[in-house]
Amino acid sequence: MDPFEAHRRRLMTLAYRLLGSWSDAEDVVQEAHLTFSRQPQGSVDNPGAWLERVVTNRCLDQLKSARNQRETYVGPWLPEPVVSEALVASPVDVEGISVAFLALLERLSPLERAVFVLAEAFEYAHDDIARVLGRDGAAVRQLLHRARAHVQAGRPRFAKDASAHEAMVTQFLGAVLEGDVTGLERLLRHDVTLTTDGGGKVRAALNVVQGANRVARFFLGIAAKQPADTRVELRSLNGWPALLVFVGPSLASVHHFETDGHVIDAIRTVSNPDKLAALRRHLTPSDEKVPE
């Protein structure tokens, strides 16, 4: 067996947390695999640590480039959704892999993000992070301090468990299907936000929609225009229940919810088809089908 395969899942999770893009993470991990395969046999004492260093630094290069690309991105940029099974490891860190949390990490500089993910999600010590990034320990501690402060200031709210989260999402969907604007507003925090990522490929709000009434009416307006062969499914994505909207056999959009289990604080919708490509590959054949 290729010794690389023993580390692939962990490397994919690392790259995805750093980039927020599963497709880019796949590219980075594949490049790391090729680099590893070119090393003389027996020259790498600790393949896991060696590969994580390579992946982290390649992700840093990607993040620096992505910052320039996102200046010209059409509308808000959101992370790519991924089925929970592709990410969840032991112990389960469902908050850290949520779209809400990954979106928060976008506020960090590339170095802050790398230091934070290595320290918080992969339990690297300061000195180990310094070796990975080629920085001294004092610089790493300062970066981690800043990153933790940014994260704490914007940390998303989470329901106590997936069932409480799912209950809110189910109630939301029911109110939308019933056309109940008042019922929807009761489920939404008064200053709720809706962020839609169409990437200029499909129609989406170019600015964040804010306020319970505006968000409720936005969803009711969208629901009224859906084709007859539209169906909605509940699925665990990024560790939490989310709504997948199919039009005919094709996945059209994904809706992620940030909730404390009592009200919905934020909704993030991804409809950019490029960002749904990786998710489509993870769906089973029965997930994408023509409704009977």
Secondary structure, 3 states (H helix, E strand, C coil): CCHHHHHHHHHHHHHHHHHCCHHHHHHHHHHHHHHHHCCCCCCCCCHHHHHHHHHHHHHHHHHHHHHHHHCCCCCCCCCCCCEHHHHCCCCCCCCCCCHHHHHHHCCCCHHHHHHHHHHHHCCCCHHHHHHHHCCCHHHHHHHHHHHHHHHHHHCCCCCCCHHHHHHHHHHHHHHHHHCCHHHHHHHEEEEEEEEEECCCCCCCCCCCEECHHHHHHHHHHHHHCCCCCEEEEEEEECCEEEEEEEECCEEEEEEEEEECCCCEEEEEEECCHHHHHHHHHHCCCCCCCCCC
